[in-house]
């Protein structure tokens, strides 16, 4: 009975703790925030080129972390922290340790949220095998769980051992070996000292934490420029477009441009990305109407006057110039084609004396 009350009190304090109820500030986690590198990310040079293409292509989407225009992505699955106290344990120390562990894990994986899961404490303690625990993690819609073993000290004023186990969902299998740290009794009463002791064990766990979710790309190549592209009802921009980051799965692609038949297709975007080649078929009747409207707009822009090449005065002057050139050419040809001929003159040279 006393053990059950202790667990209930621990779960209540965890749920009421502000630091565990919301994502912690990495600056208060005891370790500098670090960004998990995305293997599919772009180099700075490629990101700069993509930004240039974005401006030229008229993309209407925000730029994502990889420097590409991005569709809205669902929130990534979290990592849950589940305490497993064994026996009686003072609530203040347990809550302080869990607070520091959640904050430290969040500082080491900016790609996913980390949150405590006090509602899984008692169900996981009741599990008799790893599969049961893994199903609980999967039911919490988490990508992984960090199970924190909090055994009581052997005797009063003795060190307390904290064991961290990274658990996969569904199967409940552990990822690598457990990370273990011994907390002296003095550190159990000092939050700052406890935070310092926990940092090495959190660093050992960091390489095994789940990375960022994939961000596949969709490249839409269209046969004409200035075509409007929409995905799932959201305007992406006008062609030509750079690759767009989209969540994996099925999407509805729509491409339109006045004077062409609309293009509609359901596309499946895999984790490695997808390319769609779209050819817009022209609507000849509508293209003729567009040409007539453009001609009328040009006519209106000149104040109702016809373009210079459609005015009769232009062609009258041009005709006169051509006629004059023909007359001169005929006259030159009639004179022998050699131009003007000077009369010959004989010059008498006096004899030498």
KAZI-V541914 format. One record per residue. SS is DSSP state (~ for helix, > for strand, _ for the rest). OMEGA is omega in whole degrees, 0 to 359 (* if undefined). Layout:
ss=SS omega=OMEGA
ss=SS omega=OMEGA
//
This chain:
ss=_ omega=180
ss=~ omega=179
ss=~ omega=181
ss=~ omega=178
ss=~ omega=179
ss=~ omega=179
ss=~ omega=179
ss=~ omega=179
ss=~ omega=179
ss=~ omega=179
ss=~ omega=180
ss=~ omega=181
ss=~ omega=178
ss=~ omega=181
ss=~ omega=182
ss=~ omega=183
ss=_ omega=181
ss=~ omega=183
ss=~ omega=180
ss=~ omega=182
ss=~ omega=181
ss=_ omega=181
ss=_ omega=184
ss=_ omega=175
ss=_ omega=181
ss=~ omega=181
ss=~ omega=180
ss=~ omega=187
ss=_ omega=179
ss=_ omega=178
ss=_ omega=181
ss=_ omega=179
ss=_ omega=179
ss=_ omega=181
ss=_ omega=176
ss=_ omega=182
ss=_ omega=178
ss=_ omega=181
ss=_ omega=182
ss=_ omega=183
ss=_ omega=181
ss=_ omega=172
ss=_ omega=178
ss=~ omega=179
ss=~ omega=180
ss=~ omega=178
ss=~ omega=178
ss=~ omega=178
ss=~ omega=180
ss=~ omega=178
ss=~ omega=177
ss=~ omega=178
ss=~ omega=180
ss=~ omega=180
ss=~ omega=183
ss=~ omega=184
ss=~ omega=178
ss=_ omega=181
ss=> omega=182
ss=_ omega=184
ss=_ omega=174
ss=_ omega=180
ss=> omega=182
ss=_ omega=183
ss=_ omega=179
ss=_ omega=179
ss=_ omega=180
ss=_ omega=173
ss=> omega=188
ss=> omega=171
ss=_ omega=177
ss=_ omega=178
ss=_ omega=174
ss=_ omega=178
ss=_ omega=179
ss=_ omega=179
ss=_ omega=185
ss=> omega=167
ss=> omega=182
ss=> omega=178
ss=> omega=185
ss=> omega=177
ss=> omega=175
ss=> omega=179
ss=> omega=177
ss=> omega=182
ss=_ omega=182
ss=_ omega=179
ss=_ omega=181
ss=_ omega=186
ss=~ omega=184
ss=~ omega=180
ss=~ omega=181
ss=~ omega=181
ss=~ omega=179
ss=~ omega=180
ss=~ omega=180
ss=~ omega=177
ss=~ omega=181
ss=~ omega=180
ss=~ omega=179
ss=~ omega=180
ss=~ omega=180
ss=~ omega=177
ss=~ omega=179
ss=~ omega=179
ss=~ omega=183
ss=~ omega=175
ss=_ omega=180
ss=_ omega=184
ss=_ omega=184
ss=_ omega=175
ss=_ omega=176
ss=> omega=181
ss=> omega=176
ss=> omega=181
ss=_ omega=181
ss=~ omega=181
ss=~ omega=179
ss=~ omega=185
ss=~ omega=185
ss=~ omega=178
ss=~ omega=181
ss=~ omega=176
ss=~ omega=180
ss=_ omega=181
ss=_ omega=179
ss=_ omega=178
ss=_ omega=183
ss=~ omega=179
ss=~ omega=177
ss=~ omega=179
ss=~ omega=179
ss=~ omega=177
ss=~ omega=176
ss=~ omega=178
ss=~ omega=178
ss=~ omega=179
ss=~ omega=176
ss=_ omega=179
ss=_ omega=181
ss=> omega=179
ss=> omega=178
ss=> omega=177
ss=> omega=171
ss=> omega=181
ss=> omega=184
ss=> omega=177
ss=> omega=184
ss=> omega=178
ss=> omega=179
ss=_ omega=176
ss=_ omega=181
ss=_ omega=177
ss=_ omega=179
ss=_ omega=179
ss=_ omega=177
ss=_ omega=179
ss=_ omega=177
ss=> omega=181
ss=> omega=175
ss=> omega=182
ss=> omega=179
ss=> omega=179
ss=> omega=176
ss=> omega=189
ss=> omega=175
ss=> omega=174
ss=_ omega=178
ss=_ omega=184
ss=_ omega=183
ss=_ omega=180
ss=_ omega=179
ss=> omega=178
ss=_ omega=183
ss=_ omega=181
ss=_ omega=177
ss=_ omega=174
ss=> omega=187
ss=> omega=176
ss=> omega=177
ss=> omega=183
ss=> omega=177
ss=_ omega=182
ss=~ omega=181
ss=~ omega=180
ss=~ omega=178
ss=~ omega=181
ss=_ omega=185
ss=_ omega=184
ss=~ omega=181
ss=~ omega=178
ss=~ omega=178
ss=~ omega=180
ss=~ omega=179
ss=~ omega=180
ss=~ omega=184
ss=~ omega=186
ss=~ omega=180
ss=~ omega=181
ss=~ omega=176
ss=~ omega=176
ss=~ omega=179
ss=~ omega=181
ss=~ omega=188
ss=~ omega=183
ss=_ omega=183
ss=_ omega=180
ss=_ omega=180
ss=_ omega=179
ss=_ omega=181
ss=_ omega=177
ss=_ omega=181
ss=_ omega=178
ss=_ omega=181
ss=_ omega=182
ss=> omega=175
ss=> omega=178
ss=> omega=180
ss=> omega=178
ss=> omega=185
ss=> omega=185
ss=_ omega=180
ss=_ omega=176
ss=_ omega=177
ss=_ omega=174
ss=_ omega=181
ss=> omega=182
ss=> omega=177
ss=> omega=179
ss=> omega=182
ss=_ omega=178
ss=_ omega=179
ss=> omega=180
ss=> omega=179
ss=> omega=180
ss=> omega=181
ss=> omega=180
ss=_ omega=3
ss=_ omega=184
ss=_ omega=169
ss=_ omega=175
ss=_ omega=182
ss=> omega=177
ss=> omega=180
ss=_ omega=175
ss=_ omega=178
ss=_ omega=181
ss=> omega=183
ss=> omega=180
ss=> omega=178
ss=> omega=182
ss=> omega=178
ss=> omega=180
ss=> omega=181
ss=> omega=169
ss=_ omega=182
ss=_ omega=182
ss=_ omega=181
ss=> omega=177
ss=_ omega=179
ss=_ omega=180
ss=> omega=179
ss=> omega=182
ss=> omega=173
ss=> omega=185
ss=> omega=177
ss=> omega=181
ss=> omega=178
ss=_ omega=182
ss=_ omega=180
ss=_ omega=179
ss=_ omega=183
ss=> omega=175
ss=> omega=178
ss=> omega=174
ss=> omega=183
ss=> omega=176
ss=_ omega=179
ss=_ omega=179
ss=_ omega=182
ss=> omega=172
ss=_ omega=189
ss=~ omega=181
ss=~ omega=180
ss=~ omega=177
ss=~ omega=177
ss=~ omega=178
ss=~ omega=179
ss=~ omega=179
ss=~ omega=178
ss=~ omega=178
ss=~ omega=178
ss=~ omega=178
ss=~ omega=178
ss=~ omega=179
ss=~ omega=177
ss=~ omega=179
ss=~ omega=180
ss=~ omega=182
ss=~ omega=179
ss=_ omega=179
ss=_ omega=179
ss=_ omega=179
ss=_ omega=179
ss=_ omega=174
ss=_ omega=185
ss=~ omega=183
ss=~ omega=176
ss=~ omega=180
ss=_ omega=183
ss=~ omega=180
ss=~ omega=182
ss=~ omega=183
ss=~ omega=175
ss=~ omega=179
ss=~ omega=179
ss=~ omega=179
ss=~ omega=178
ss=~ omega=179
ss=~ omega=179
ss=~ omega=181
ss=~ omega=179
ss=~ omega=179
ss=~ omega=179
ss=~ omega=181
ss=~ omega=179
ss=~ omega=180
ss=~ omega=179
ss=~ omega=180
ss=~ omega=179
ss=~ omega=180
ss=~ omega=181
ss=~ omega=181
ss=_ omega=177
ss=_ omega=176
ss=_ omega=183
ss=_ omega=180
ss=_ omega=181
ss=_ omega=180
ss=_ omega=180
ss=_ omega=178
ss=_ omega=179
ss=_ omega=177
ss=_ omega=178
ss=_ omega=182
ss=_ omega=181
ss=_ omega=180
ss=_ omega=180
ss=_ omega=179
ss=_ omega=179
ss=_ omega=179
ss=_ omega=*
//
